[in-house]
Amino acid sequence: MRPSSNKRFVWGGLPLAMGLLLLTRCSGGNALTGSISQIFGSLEFNSVTVWRDDQAFQVSYYFTQFSQTDLVLQLTVELAGLNFSPGKTIDLAGTVNGTPRTTVVHLDHAQGPVNLPAIKGGTLTLSSGGQPGEETSGSFNLSFVQGTEQVGNGYTASGSFDAVISSAEFPPDANYPADAGPDGGVDAG
């Protein structure tokens, strides 16, 4: 699930997230702030999902109103070479095998995904959990590089998360995301 591979679970999880309300938290230690709100308007969200497999960790903040869901912000971190365990602080900047260690995406239901610039600096701290099925909490703080033409150039984002982590270890079948993937859709994956 490298940030540069086709196996990314970026916004394909959007329909699946609606079916995972039992695995999300809307209160508690979940928060999202930063100057990036000047671009996207509100950073308001009403659910958070946390995913993990052997290659990456991902936290997604969603805002659903009526039948429309926006991916307010999604942070994906490549885990290669990291000790991803409680109490550890991870540097979000830099690359892994020539691709960014961290990617950040925004998706408004009426527009396509917006890939934000590379991370200039920032950290993610895991406070608890970190493995599928565990209550997982932590926080991040980052700034985007300046001098690019990308949306988000020079802005910041900070957040905290507290949710049961889900395993992202499944190969999507031919109907994904339309049927919510293996064992989640009408074709029984």
FITI-14337 format. One line per field, with one value per atom (N, C-alpha, C): atom name; x, z, y; residue number from 1; residue in three letters. Coordinates in steps of 0.001 Angstrom, whole numbers, always signed. Layout:
name: [CA  ...];
px: [X  ...];
pz: [Z  ...];
py: [Y  ...];
resi: [NUM  ...];
resn: [Ala  ...];
END
This chain:
name: [N  CA  C  N  CA  C  N  CA  C  N  CA  C  N  CA  C  N  CA  C  N  CA  C  N  CA  C  N  CA  C  N  CA  C  N  CA  C  N  CA  C  N  CA  C  N  CA  C  N  CA  C  N  CA  C  N  CA  C  N  CA  C  N  CA  C  N  CA  C  N  CA  C  N  CA  C  N  CA  C  N  CA  C  N  CA  C  N  CA  C  N  CA  C  N  CA  C  N  CA  C  N  CA  C  N  CA  C  N  CA  C  N  CA  C  N  CA  C  N  CA  C  N  CA  C  N  CA  C  N  CA  C  N  CA  C  N  CA  C  N  CA  C  N  CA  C  N  CA  C  N  CA  C  N  CA  C  N  CA  C  N  CA  C  N  CA  C  N  CA  C  N  CA  C  N  CA  C  N  CA  C  N  CA  C  N  CA  C  N  CA  C  N  CA  C  N  CA  C  N  CA  C  N  CA  C  N  CA  C  N  CA  C  N  CA  C  N  CA  C  N  CA  C  N  CA  C  N  CA  C  N  CA  C  N  CA  C  N  CA  C  N  CA  C  N  CA  C  N  CA  C  N  CA  C  N  CA  C  N  CA  C  N  CA  C  N  CA  C  N  CA  C  N  CA  C  N  CA  C  N  CA  C  N  CA  C  N  CA  C  N  CA  C  N  CA  C  N  CA  C  N  CA  C  N  CA  C  N  CA  C  N  CA  C  N  CA  C  N  CA  C  N  CA  C  N  CA  C  N  CA  C  N  CA  C  N  CA  C  N  CA  C  N  CA  C  N  CA  C  N  CA  C  N  CA  C  N  CA  C  N  CA  C  N  CA  C  N  CA  C  N  CA  C  N  CA  C  N  CA  C  N  CA  C  N  CA  C  N  CA  C  N  CA  C  N  CA  C  N  CA  C  N  CA  C  N  CA  C  N  CA  C  N  CA  C  N  CA  C  N  CA  C  N  CA  C  N  CA  C  N  CA  C  N  CA  C  N  CA  C  N  CA  C  N  CA  C  N  CA  C  N  CA  C  N  CA  C  N  CA  C  N  CA  C  N  CA  C  N  CA  C  N  CA  C  N  CA  C  N  CA  C  N  CA  C  N  CA  C  N  CA  C  N  CA  C  N  CA  C  N  CA  C  N  CA  C  N  CA  C  N  CA  C  N  CA  C  N  CA  C  N  CA  C  N  CA  C  N  CA  C  N  CA  C  N  CA  C  N  CA  C  N  CA  C  N  CA  C  N  CA  C  N  CA  C  N  CA  C  N  CA  C  N  CA  C  N  CA  C  N  CA  C  N  CA  C  N  CA  C  N  CA  C  N  CA  C  N  CA  C  N  CA  C  N  CA  C  N  CA  C  N  CA  C  N  CA  C  N  CA  C  N  CA  C  N  CA  C  N  CA  C  N  CA  C  N  CA  C  N  CA  C  N  CA  C  N  CA  C  N  CA  C  N  CA  C  N  CA  C  N  CA  C  N  CA  C  N  CA  C];
px: [+822  +0  +868  +1957  +2825  +2038  +2351  +1659  +1698  +2671  +2745  +2169  +1696  +1226  -259  -720  -2140  -2958  -2313  -3015  -3456  -3221  -3586  -5053  -5358  -6745  -7145  -6913  -7171  -8664  -9313  -10720  -11623  -11069  -11888  -12633  -12136  -12793  -13985  -14248  -15342  -16679  -17111  -18376  -18317  -17161  -17014  -17154  -16687  -16734  -18150  -19090  -20471  -20984  -20431  -20840  -20065  -19088  -18241  -18497  -19695  -19978  -19688  -19768  -19453  -17973  -17134  -15701  -15166  -16050  -15609  -16002  -15373  -15701  -16011  -16998  -17343  -16985  -16583  -16237  -14932  -14715  -13495  -12311  -11220  -9983  -9828  -10902  -10812  -10911  -9942  -9930  -9184  -9485  -8817  -8789  -7600  -7430  -6315  -6112  -4991  -5377  -4358  -4608  -5188  -5127  -5719  -7220  -7833  -9259  -9536  -8539  -8716  -8971  -8559  -8772  -10066  -10275  -11415  -12622  -12537  -13635  -13547  -14628  -14675  -13903  -13256  -12642  -13535  -14811  -15773  -15876  -15954  -16115  -17058  -17642  -18513  -18182  -17099  -16599  -15127  -14451  -13031  -12818  -12029  -11637  -10118  -9616  -8186  -7930  -7007  -6690  -5206  -4881  -3474  -3272  -2173  -1688  -176  +527  +1969  +2734  +2155  +2879  +2514  +1298  +886  -130  -206  -1179  -1965  -3281  -4106  -5191  -5356  -6450  -7243  -8573  -9459  -10553  -10797  -11835  -12929  -14165  -15292  -16357  -17036  -18222  -19352  -20380  -21542  -22749  -23451  -24699  -25678  -26820  -27814  -27138  -27092  -26462  -25109  -24562  -23295  -22174  -21077  -19932  -18714  -18056  -16799  -15675  -14551  -13337  -12616  -12781  -12255  -10728  -10124  -8680  -8324  -7378  -6892  -5374  -4796  -3358  -2922  -2007  -1480  +22  +522  +1941  +2510  +3555  +4309  +5088  +4969  +5570  +6932  +7451  +8737  +9831  +10504  +11620  +11232  +9956  +9500  +9122  +9334  +8825  +7498  +6404  +5079  +4438  +4739  +4200  +3941  +3069  +2725  +3960  +3879  +4959  +5984  +5890  +6847  +6353  +7289  +6994  +7620  +6828  +7244  +7413  +8529  +8770  +7953  +7061  +6178  +6811  +7909  +8564  +9460  +9938  +10893  +10244  +11087  +10633  +11034  +10360  +10679  +10776  +11948  +12168  +11707  +11990  +11681  +10263  +9404  +8035  +7842  +6946  +6740  +6337  +6928  +6530  +5058  +4616  +3271  +2550  +1293  +445  -810  -1327  -2545  -3487  -4754  -5763  -7016  -7708  -9025  -9955  -11198  -12154  -13525  -13948  -15296  -16199  -17394  -18293  -18606  -18500  -18841  -17624  -16438  -15207  -14352  -13300  -12356  -11419  -10570  -9626  -8582  -8166  -7115  -5932  -4841  -3615  -2837  -2617  -1934  -426  +323  +1773  +2525  +3789  +4672  +4757  +5083  +5204  +6567  +6554  +7794  +8362  +7494  +7896  +6673  +6865  +5745  +5993  +5161  +5284  +3914  +3917  +2750  +3190  +2422  +2710  +1580  +1925  +957  +915  -253  -394  -769  -1635  -2060  -2461  -2478  -2913  -1901  -2429  -1570  -1739  -2457  -2684  -4181  -4541  -5964  -6726  -7898  -8747  -8498  -7444  -7108  -7650  -8048  -8371  -7067  -7079  -5851  -6032  -5086  -5162  -3794  -3824  -2587  -2884  -1835  -1993  -921  -1173  -198  -231  +868  +1020  +1957  +1552  +2391  +2237  +3236  +3165  +3554  +2940  +3198  +4284  +5033  +6083  +5476  +6299  +5905  +6580  +6093  +6724  +6229  +5085  +4497  +3217  +2684  +1408  +236  +522  -529  -1375  -2621  -3507  -2919  -2828  -2295  -870  -282  +1076  +1342  +2208  +2582  +1619  +533  -457  -108  -919  -683  -1939  -1738  -2846  -2390  -3303  -3052  -4295  -4099  -5264  -4942  -5993  -5879  -6939  -6716  -7625  -7741  -8901  -9187  -10282  -9904  -10857  -10272  -11117  -10643  -10047  -8814  -8131  -8643  -8866  -9329  -8171  -8211  -7195  -7516  -6514  -6690  -6168  -5984  -5408  -6464  -6850  -7725  -7465  -7431  -7299  -8684  -8934  -10257  -10624  -11884  -12335  -12770  -13223  -13525  -14610  -15496  -16588  -16282  -15108  -14764  -14516  -14977  -15639  -17153  -17717  -19174  -19869  -19244  -19927  -19278  -18445  -17774  -16725  -16270  -15139  -15504  -14487  -14709  -15519  -16475  -17339  -18177  -18175  -18957  -20045  -20114  -21040  -21982  -22774  -23829  -23297  -22060  -21532  -20773  -20744  -20081  -18582  -18000  -16578  -15800];
pz: [+0  +0  +0  -654  -815  -1332  -903  -1419  -2942  -3605  -5057  -5776  -5046  -5694  -5993  -6782  -7122  -5981  -4951  -3846  -2770  -2976  -1972  -1604  -338  +87  +338  -656  -517  -387  -1365  -1199  -1633  -2076  -2401  -1179  +16  +1237  +1611  +834  +1143  +1260  +281  +454  +1603  +1768  +2837  +4202  +4318  +5601  +6114  +5215  +5647  +6321  +5940  +6545  +7794  +8155  +9297  +10480  +10607  +11674  +13056  +13234  +14524  +14844  +13827  +14035  +14036  +14098  +14083  +15375  +15602  +16758  +16264  +16822  +16444  +17526  +18677  +19766  +20373  +21634  +22273  +21825  +21470  +21131  +19671  +18936  +17510  +17292  +16538  +16234  +14929  +14259  +13019  +12914  +12787  +12692  +11684  +11451  +10619  +9636  +9090  +8131  +6820  +6583  +5378  +5308  +6440  +6462  +5622  +5418  +4591  +3131  +2739  +1361  +1236  +2154  +2049  +2849  +3526  +4382  +5694  +6156  +7436  +7403  +8506  +8698  +9588  +9641  +10435  +9900  +10813  +10451  +11445  +11065  +12001  +12120  +11486  +11729  +11351  +11983  +11759  +11604  +10605  +10473  +10498  +11046  +11107  +10526  +9549  +8853  +9003  +8891  +8981  +8260  +7530  +7057  +7253  +6706  +6926  +6307  +5321  +4595  +4974  +5442  +5690  +6820  +7352  +8368  +7771  +8008  +7419  +8394  +8526  +9308  +8387  +8407  +7517  +8332  +8009  +8655  +7622  +7929  +6997  +7535  +6617  +6959  +6074  +6706  +5976  +6377  +5358  +5580  +4524  +4976  +4099  +3402  +2109  +1435  +835  +1216  +637  +1668  +1277  +2166  +1555  +2352  +1961  +2764  +2108  +2791  +3120  +4351  +4758  +4675  +5225  +5164  +5397  +4626  +4792  +4803  +5851  +6039  +5901  +4969  +4774  +4988  +5851  +6194  +5821  +4993  +4638  +5875  +6253  +7495  +7333  +6118  +5890  +6770  +7514  +8347  +9639  +9994  +11209  +12307  +13548  +14701  +15048  +14532  +14715  +15955  +17108  +18369  +19293  +20304  +21211  +21821  +21931  +22501  +21483  +20270  +19227  +18460  +18052  +17219  +15851  +14809  +13442  +12676  +11975  +11106  +9834  +9520  +8362  +7064  +7145  +5947  +5332  +4134  +3495  +2564  +2057  +1083  +1497  +893  +1032  -388  -772  -2131  -3203  -2981  -3978  -3973  -3086  -2986  -1602  -1497  -195  +892  +2075  +3208  +3558  +3424  +3836  +2686  +2482  +1520  +2236  +1771  +2341  +1187  +1343  +297  +888  +63  +394  -758  -442  -1496  -1136  -1876  -1747  -2629  -2162  -2919  -4319  -4526  -5821  -6723  -6231  -6994  -6895  -7671  -7607  -6425  -6204  -5082  -5299  -4213  -4232  -3458  -4170  -3534  -3091  -1786  -1237  -1424  -1299  -1549  -596  -914  -47  +1334  +2317  +3692  +3886  +4337  +4634  +5965  +6928  +8260  +9041  +9977  +10817  +11459  +12443  +13171  +13419  +13639  +14096  +15340  +16407  +17641  +17915  +18079  +18415  +19930  +20519  +21977  +22474  +21708  +22119  +20885  +21045  +19972  +18852  +17618  +16448  +15638  +16188  +15483  +15201  +14109  +13801  +14992  +15237  +16339  +17635  +17718  +18941  +18912  +20075  +20235  +19990  +19023  +18608  +18703  +19364  +19486  +19231  +18811  +18551  +17987  +17516  +16962  +15908  +15071  +14067  +13904  +13394  +13122  +11931  +10872  +9680  +8944  +8117  +7216  +5819  +4822  +3431  +2856  +1895  +1259  +578  +436  -277  -1643  -2521  -3819  -4868  -4641  -5643  -6156  -7198  -7747  -7168  -6291  -5736  -4705  -4617  -3564  -2226  -1284  +35  +240  -781  -778  +449  +1393  +2558  +3725  +3637  +4713  +5746  +6804  +7887  +8170  +8822  +9303  +10572  +11528  +12783  +13124  +13765  +14154  +15233  +15808  +16749  +16366  +16749  +16380  +17523  +17607  +18625  +18059  +17582  +16967  +16990  +16819  +16681  +15287  +15227  +13941  +13171  +11879  +11004  +10153  +9794  +8913  +7480  +6742  +5325  +4453  +5016  +4290  +3512  +2385  +1473  +65  -893  -2273  -2816  -3260  -3785  -4958  -5005  -6131  -7278  -8365  -9582  -9396  -8402  -8192  -7153  -6540  -5513  -6148  -5647  -4367  -4429  -5594  -5745  -4777  -4414  -3528  -2143  -1824  -524  -329  -1391  -1302  -824  -647  -233  +1047  +1038  +2190  +2660  +1905  +2324  +1343  +222  -797  -1234  -2225  -2660  -3349  -3889  -4555  -3602  -2332  -1272  -1527  -2279  -2493  -2611];
py: [-1173  +0  +1238  +1200  +2349  +3527  +4732  +5905  +5999  +5372  +5477  +4264  +3267  +2046  +2103  +1134  +1041  +464  -66  -708  +280  +1569  +2568  +2472  +2698  +2741  +4177  +5015  +6445  +6679  +7220  +7561  +6444  +5296  +4136  +3636  +3954  +3532  +4381  +5427  +6334  +5606  +4787  +4080  +3082  +2442  +1472  +2130  +3358  +4051  +4206  +4347  +4512  +3237  +2093  +826  +486  +1290  +996  +1919  +2401  +3361  +2799  +1490  +908  +980  +1164  +1210  +2640  +3606  +4994  +5685  +6801  +7620  +9021  +9636  +11001  +11993  +11494  +12394  +11925  +12241  +11794  +12609  +11925  +12592  +12944  +13040  +13368  +14871  +15406  +16835  +17057  +18163  +18524  +20047  +20619  +22063  +22372  +23649  +24070  +25149  +25799  +26867  +26342  +25046  +24447  +24728  +25058  +25401  +26652  +27496  +28691  +28328  +27136  +26673  +25886  +24948  +24037  +24488  +25616  +26053  +25304  +24834  +24144  +22828  +22511  +21197  +20332  +20692  +19935  +18516  +17544  +16134  +15490  +14348  +13643  +12163  +11715  +10357  +10283  +9337  +9110  +7616  +7226  +5825  +5757  +4666  +4429  +3044  +2975  +1732  +1428  +147  -248  -1565  -1680  -2967  -2956  -3938  -4024  -2867  -2203  -1172  +257  +490  +1877  +1986  +3201  +3592  +4748  +4763  +5812  +6244  +7566  +8128  +9050  +8896  +9645  +10328  +11590  +12388  +12629  +12213  +12318  +13257  +13920  +14698  +14203  +13638  +13129  +13941  +14425  +15145  +14672  +14207  +13601  +12415  +12346  +11204  +11564  +12701  +13144  +13073  +12444  +12296  +12958  +13798  +14429  +13795  +13582  +13179  +14482  +14931  +16229  +16210  +15179  +15031  +13579  +13089  +11723  +11751  +11209  +11155  +9702  +9422  +8075  +8117  +7221  +7188  +5825  +5828  +4626  +4182  +2900  +2414  +1759  +1656  +985  +1589  +727  +1159  +1847  +1840  +2526  +1539  +1941  +1218  +1889  +1332  +1933  +1330  +1922  +1420  +2606  +2401  +3494  +4154  +5480  +6253  +6720  +6230  +6602  +7822  +8665  +9820  +9580  +9771  +9480  +10789  +10911  +12060  +11863  +12790  +12661  +13155  +13882  +14402  +13326  +13593  +12708  +11701  +10809  +9826  +8422  +7454  +6040  +5500  +5040  +4527  +5510  +6790  +7812  +8349  +7850  +8361  +8994  +9970  +10621  +9622  +9767  +8925  +9173  +10417  +10798  +11475  +11095  +11777  +12258  +13395  +13968  +14277  +13858  +14002  +14634  +15424  +15983  +15623  +15251  +14916  +15462  +16474  +17014  +16164  +15832  +14951  +15484  +16793  +17387  +17583  +17234  +17426  +16172  +16146  +15038  +15185  +14184  +14252  +15344  +15969  +16973  +16383  +16121  +15656  +16879  +16987  +18147  +18013  +19126  +19102  +18169  +17968  +17176  +17826  +17016  +17489  +18149  +19395  +20111  +19631  +19501  +19049  +18637  +17740  +17322  +15984  +15684  +14421  +13810  +12516  +11774  +11021  +11145  +10431  +9461  +8206  +7166  +7036  +7291  +7236  +5855  +5163  +3820  +3027  +1718  +830  +741  +725  +653  -615  -1586  -2849  -3011  -3709  -3926  -4519  -3948  -4385  -3647  -2879  -2154  -728  -251  +1169  +1925  +2828  +3499  +5008  +5654  +7105  +7708  +8959  +9672  +11047  +11688  +13035  +13288  +14290  +14696  +16201  +16720  +18141  +18238  +18957  +19014  +20333  +20620  +21763  +21289  +21907  +21553  +22451  +21926  +22719  +23942  +24969  +26177  +26182  +27043  +27192  +26220  +25619  +24731  +25374  +24832  +25305  +24524  +23551  +22705  +23434  +23051  +23536  +23094  +24006  +23693  +24160  +24713  +25225  +26102  +25644  +26435  +26400  +25662  +25613  +24541  +24458  +23505  +22681  +21552  +20712  +20008  +19904  +19200  +18411  +17290  +16503  +15507  +14980  +13874  +12858  +11602  +10521  +9538  +8909  +7905  +7015  +5841  +4909  +3509  +2521  +1147  +1011  +543  +442  -773  -589  -1665  -2160  -3418  -3972  -3596  -3172  -2835  -3961  -5135  -6253  -7012  -6468  -7204  -6711  -7622  -7164  -6846  -5620  -5293  -6196  -6618  -7430  -6521  -7097  -6346  -5294  -5453  -4512  -3437  -3495  -2524  -1166  -18  +129  +16  -261  -253  -1193  -2317  -3245  -3293  -2339  -2228  -3306  -3944  -4864  -6249  -7097  -8473  -8562  -9437  -9723  -8544  -7465  -6317  -5940  -6636  -6220  -7325  -6985  -7904  -9141  -9093  -10273  -11186  -10834  -11612  -11760  -10809  -10645  -11855];
resi: [1  1  1  2  2  2  3  3  3  4  4  4  5  5  5  6  6  6  7  7  7  8  8  8  9  9  9  10  10  10  11  11  11  12  12  12  13  13  13  14  14  14  15  15  15  16  16  16  17  17  17  18  18  18  19  19  19  20  20  20  21  21  21  22  22  22  23  23  23  24  24  24  25  25  25  26  26  26  27  27  27  28  28  28  29  29  29  30  30  30  31  31  31  32  32  32  33  33  33  34  34  34  35  35  35  36  36  36  37  37  37  38  38  38  39  39  39  40  40  40  41  41  41  42  42  42  43  43  43  44  44  44  45  45  45  46  46  46  47  47  47  48  48  48  49  49  49  50  50  50  51  51  51  52  52  52  53  53  53  54  54  54  55  55  55  56  56  56  57  57  57  58  58  58  59  59  59  60  60  60  61  61  61  62  62  62  63  63  63  64  64  64  65  65  65  66  66  66  67  67  67  68  68  68  69  69  69  70  70  70  71  71  71  72  72  72  73  73  73  74  74  74  75  75  75  76  76  76  77  77  77  78  78  78  79  79  79  80  80  80  81  81  81  82  82  82  83  83  83  84  84  84  85  85  85  86  86  86  87  87  87  88  88  88  89  89  89  90  90  90  91  91  91  92  92  92  93  93  93  94  94  94  95  95  95  96  96  96  97  97  97  98  98  98  99  99  99  100  100  100  101  101  101  102  102  102  103  103  103  104  104  104  105  105  105  106  106  106  107  107  107  108  108  108  109  109  109  110  110  110  111  111  111  112  112  112  113  113  113  114  114  114  115  115  115  116  116  116  117  117  117  118  118  118  119  119  119  120  120  120  121  121  121  122  122  122  123  123  123  124  124  124  125  125  125  126  126  126  127  127  127  128  128  128  129  129  129  130  130  130  131  131  131  132  132  132  133  133  133  134  134  134  135  135  135  136  136  136  137  137  137  138  138  138  139  139  139  140  140  140  141  141  141  142  142  142  143  143  143  144  144  144  145  145  145  146  146  146  147  147  147  148  148  148  149  149  149  150  150  150  151  151  151  152  152  152  153  153  153  154  154  154  155  155  155  156  156  156  157  157  157  158  158  158  159  159  159  160  160  160  161  161  161  162  162  162  163  163  163  164  164  164  165  165  165  166  166  166  167  167  167  168  168  168  169  169  169  170  170  170  171  171  171  172  172  172  173  173  173  174  174  174  175  175  175  176  176  176  177  177  177  178  178  178  179  179  179  180  180  180  181  181  181  182  182  182  183  183  183  184  184  184  185  185  185  186  186  186  187  187  187  188  188  188  189  189  189];
resn: [Met  Met  Met  Arg  Arg  Arg  Pro  Pro  Pro  Ser  Ser  Ser  Ser  Ser  Ser  Asn  Asn  Asn  Lys  Lys  Lys  Arg  Arg  Arg  Phe  Phe  Phe  Val  Val  Val  Trp  Trp  Trp  Gly  Gly  Gly  Gly  Gly  Gly  Leu  Leu  Leu  Pro  Pro  Pro  Leu  Leu  Leu  Ala  Ala  Ala  Met  Met  Met  Gly  Gly  Gly  Leu  Leu  Leu  Leu  Leu  Leu  Leu  Leu  Leu  Leu  Leu  Leu  Thr  Thr  Thr  Arg  Arg  Arg  Cys  Cys  Cys  Ser  Ser  Ser  Gly  Gly  Gly  Gly  Gly  Gly  Asn  Asn  Asn  Ala  Ala  Ala  Leu  Leu  Leu  Thr  Thr  Thr  Gly  Gly  Gly  Ser  Ser  Ser  Ile  Ile  Ile  Ser  Ser  Ser  Gln  Gln  Gln  Ile  Ile  Ile  Phe  Phe  Phe  Gly  Gly  Gly  Ser  Ser  Ser  Leu  Leu  Leu  Glu  Glu  Glu  Phe  Phe  Phe  Asn  Asn  Asn  Ser  Ser  Ser  Val  Val  Val  Thr  Thr  Thr  Val  Val  Val  Trp  Trp  Trp  Arg  Arg  Arg  Asp  Asp  Asp  Asp  Asp  Asp  Gln  Gln  Gln  Ala  Ala  Ala  Phe  Phe  Phe  Gln  Gln  Gln  Val  Val  Val  Ser  Ser  Ser  Tyr  Tyr  Tyr  Tyr  Tyr  Tyr  Phe  Phe  Phe  Thr  Thr  Thr  Gln  Gln  Gln  Phe  Phe  Phe  Ser  Ser  Ser  Gln  Gln  Gln  Thr  Thr  Thr  Asp  Asp  Asp  Leu  Leu  Leu  Val  Val  Val  Leu  Leu  Leu  Gln  Gln  Gln  Leu  Leu  Leu  Thr  Thr  Thr  Val  Val  Val  Glu  Glu  Glu  Leu  Leu  Leu  Ala  Ala  Ala  Gly  Gly  Gly  Leu  Leu  Leu  Asn  Asn  Asn  Phe  Phe  Phe  Ser  Ser  Ser  Pro  Pro  Pro  Gly  Gly  Gly  Lys  Lys  Lys  Thr  Thr  Thr  Ile  Ile  Ile  Asp  Asp  Asp  Leu  Leu  Leu  Ala  Ala  Ala  Gly  Gly  Gly  Thr  Thr  Thr  Val  Val  Val  Asn  Asn  Asn  Gly  Gly  Gly  Thr  Thr  Thr  Pro  Pro  Pro  Arg  Arg  Arg  Thr  Thr  Thr  Thr  Thr  Thr  Val  Val  Val  Val  Val  Val  His  His  His  Leu  Leu  Leu  Asp  Asp  Asp  His  His  His  Ala  Ala  Ala  Gln  Gln  Gln  Gly  Gly  Gly  Pro  Pro  Pro  Val  Val  Val  Asn  Asn  Asn  Leu  Leu  Leu  Pro  Pro  Pro  Ala  Ala  Ala  Ile  Ile  Ile  Lys  Lys  Lys  Gly  Gly  Gly  Gly  Gly  Gly  Thr  Thr  Thr  Leu  Leu  Leu  Thr  Thr  Thr  Leu  Leu  Leu  Ser  Ser  Ser  Ser  Ser  Ser  Gly  Gly  Gly  Gly  Gly  Gly  Gln  Gln  Gln  Pro  Pro  Pro  Gly  Gly  Gly  Glu  Glu  Glu  Glu  Glu  Glu  Thr  Thr  Thr  Ser  Ser  Ser  Gly  Gly  Gly  Ser  Ser  Ser  Phe  Phe  Phe  Asn  Asn  Asn  Leu  Leu  Leu  Ser  Ser  Ser  Phe  Phe  Phe  Val  Val  Val  Gln  Gln  Gln  Gly  Gly  Gly  Thr  Thr  Thr  Glu  Glu  Glu  Gln  Gln  Gln  Val  Val  Val  Gly  Gly  Gly  Asn  Asn  Asn  Gly  Gly  Gly  Tyr  Tyr  Tyr  Thr  Thr  Thr  Ala  Ala  Ala  Ser  Ser  Ser  Gly  Gly  Gly  Ser  Ser  Ser  Phe  Phe  Phe  Asp  Asp  Asp  Ala  Ala  Ala  Val  Val  Val  Ile  Ile  Ile  Ser  Ser  Ser  Ser  Ser  Ser  Ala  Ala  Ala  Glu  Glu  Glu  Phe  Phe  Phe  Pro  Pro  Pro  Pro  Pro  Pro  Asp  Asp  Asp  Ala  Ala  Ala  Asn  Asn  Asn  Tyr  Tyr  Tyr  Pro  Pro  Pro  Ala  Ala  Ala  Asp  Asp  Asp  Ala  Ala  Ala  Gly  Gly  Gly  Pro  Pro  Pro  Asp  Asp  Asp  Gly  Gly  Gly  Gly  Gly  Gly  Val  Val  Val  Asp  Asp  Asp  Ala  Ala  Ala  Gly  Gly  Gly];
END
